[in-house]
């Protein structure tokens, strides 16, 4: 989906998409794990599966070697979900490792599918990558 640049960002930051997640979706590096978390949430909302894949650490639990199957899986998930909100609960950075706790408000077929996750991010080559997460 091509999100309108002057609309509120799908990460629910309250900022216009063109000033929030769009630069990251176009290849800019996230400055913090929280910014990457927001861009990944909005990538799911926009169906930008390649951004999700490109920002996943190859040693992480979500990484899949078969990129075509992985892309289809992300697309299928994204197509069936309404991304109703995102709340960053906490975030910290310790060198090249960061953690973000967030609450994702989702609806699937009109029913609440929200969850809270504590995510781990690693910095490699100057870029933050999602490594893994634990649902709380």
BELJOSUL-V532644 format. One record per helix or strand of 3 or more residues. SS is the DSSP state (hx for helix, st for strand). FROM is the first residue (numbers start at 1). TO is the last residue. If there is no record, write none. Layout:
SS&FROM&TO, SS&FROM&TO
This chain:
hx&17&19, hx&22&25, hx&33&46, hx&49&54, hx&67&79, st&81&94, st&97&108, st&115&124, st&127&135
